[in-house]
Amino acid sequence: ADDAGARRLCLLADGRSYAAVKGGLLDERLRVWQGPAVCAFNDAEFSDADFEGICRVGASGKRGDASKIGQYGLGFNATYHLSDVVSFVSRDRLCVFDPHEAHLPGNLPGLQLKLGDEELSRYSTQLAPFEAAAAAFG
């Protein structure tokens, strides 16, 4: 958040589960990751370079830039202390990371999905925690 210039950062311990509705997930194996959750919100958006960089886990493009917290290549990796599957929405994209390759379609280690109207409808259960967090954060 700091590297992206966020002015606001909020954390929410969301005890709700969003797994009751059948369907609407990228993969049914993700149902166990539909809450409870720790949700973080900030008012910055990922740049194209950020989306590209986050796919190179541990190989930070910020290395050597003393003005960036992410210069050490560890920033996002810290999220794996909270969860084995980490996801976020920025701009028009949903990103999900599963380094154990156990919960995503085709056992992928991660994916980015561009969210158009069709995807918003098709993956409504997957996106429900994000909508609830957005409503809580205002």
Secondary structure, 3 states (H helix, E strand, C coil): CCCCCCCCEEEEEECCCCCCCCCCCCCHHHHHHCCCEEEEEECCCCCHHHHHHHCCCCCCCCCCCCCCHHHHCCCHHHHHHCCCCEEEEECCEEEEECCCCCCCHHHCCEEEEECCHHHHHHCHHHHHHHHHHHHHHC
